[in-house]
Each structure stands twice: as C-alpha cells, then as structure tokens.
Amino acid sequence: MNSEKNHYSCIVTGEKRYIPPSLAKVKISKFGSEDDFRKHFVSPSAAKLLRAGTTVDEIRKQLNITDL
C-alpha cells in the first residue's frame, strides 16, 4: 500500500499527518468520500487553536505560513 495515501494535508497549516487506515475509514464515512475528507481535513493542533478562538489567518501568521 502506498504510504502517501494515508497522509492528509491540513487545510489551515499545510501540515501533513499520517492517519491509520482504520481511523481514516471512519472519518471518510462521515464526509462521504475520501476527496471530501481531504478537502476539509484540519490537523488536531490547528483544530485546538481554532476552538480557542484563533482565526485561520492568525494561525498562519503565528506559524509563518505564507504559501497556502
């Protein structure tokens, strides 16, 4: 199996995260398709900052992300 297939890029930070196939299957079923899950994936660290009230732009500025 291609290991890159199980890596998902965060839409906020661009960070790539490995998600085990068993967990990915559960998440994908909630979104309907793997493409939809990839389009909406937010890493746990970014999700924590978003829940704390930090905006996407503030997170990107804080992490010096300019290419997204």
C-alpha positions in Angstrom: 0.0 0.0 0.0 1.2 3.5 -0.8 2.1 5.2 2.4 1.4 8.6 0.9 -2.2 7.6 0.5 -2.6 7.7 4.3 -1.1 11.2 4.7 -3.5 14.1 4.8 -2.7 17.8 4.5 -4.2 20.2 6.9 -6.2 23.0 5.1 -5.1 25.5 7.8 -1.4 24.8 8.2 -0.5 22.6 5.3 1.0 20.1 7.8 0.9 16.5 6.6 -0.4 14.0 9.0 -0.5 10.2 8.9 -3.9 8.7 9.7 -4.1 4.9 10.1 -6.4 3.3 7.5 -8.8 2.1 10.2 -9.3 5.6 11.5 -9.4 7.2 8.1 -12.2 4.8 7.1 -14.3 6.1 9.9 -13.6 9.7 9.1 -14.2 9.2 5.4 -17.5 7.7 6.1 -18.6 10.8 8.0 -17.6 13.0 5.0 -19.0 10.7 2.3 -15.8 10.4 0.2 -12.0 10.5 0.7 -11.8 13.6 -1.6 -14.3 15.4 0.7 -12.3 14.4 3.8 -9.1 15.6 2.2 -10.7 19.0 1.3 -11.8 19.5 4.9 -9.0 17.9 7.0 -7.8 20.1 9.9 -5.0 18.8 12.0 -5.5 18.3 15.7 -3.2 21.1 16.6 -4.9 23.6 14.2 -8.3 22.4 15.5 -7.3 23.1 19.1 -6.3 26.7 18.1 -9.5 27.2 16.2 -11.6 26.1 19.1 -9.7 28.5 21.3 -10.9 31.3 19.1 -7.8 31.9 16.9 -8.6 32.7 13.3 -7.1 30.8 10.3 -5.1 33.9 9.3 -3.8 34.4 12.9 -2.7 30.7 13.0 -0.9 31.0 9.7 0.8 34.3 10.8 1.8 32.7 14.1 3.4 29.7 12.3 4.9 31.9 9.5 2.9 30.1 6.8 2.8 32.1 3.6 2.2 29.6 0.8 -1.4 28.5 1.4 
